[in-house]
Structures are given as structure tokens and as C-alpha cells.
Amino acid sequence: MPILKPPSVQLKNETLQLRVSQDLKFRLMYYAEFIHATAPYVVSEALERLFRKDREFQEYLAKKEVNHSEEEAPTVVPRLAE
């Protein structure tokens, strides 16, 4: 039984570009095929699940009083090379 369910309703989407390993890309595509959905849907749902489950992140958001307007988008801090 899949953890993520296929989409029932399409929401307004934004475009996001990211780089992932080839292995991760293939697993993403296979998982999307497995649940009869698209790769962007799988990524969105996985992130939603992550954000819901992470209690520390929930506390962080509560402190930030998140506003979803584009003008107040969070600053992205680049990660240092590992």
C-alpha cells in the first residue's frame, strides 16, 4: 500500500528547479508510476508530509508567522560544500 495517495484535485502550482542524483530521479519516477501520479505531485506530497511531521519546523513556522505572499518569501541560505 503506497504511503502517498494519487491526486484528487489540482492546485495552483509554482515552478521549482532542483538537482538530484540519477538514482533518486529514477526512484521518484517509479514511485509516481506506482501510484499513478506525476513526479511533481510525489515531490509536493512528500514535502507536505515532511513539513507536517517535523515538530521543530512547526515551532519555527509558528515563530516566523509565515505569510504566503511572494513579496515575503523566505531568504534561501546556500549550503556549504560538504
Secondary structure, 3 states (H helix, E strand, C coil): CCCCCCCCCCCCCCCCCCCCCHHHHHHHHHHHHHCCCCHHHHHHHHHHHHHHHCHHHHHHHHHHCCCCCHHHCCCCCCCCCC
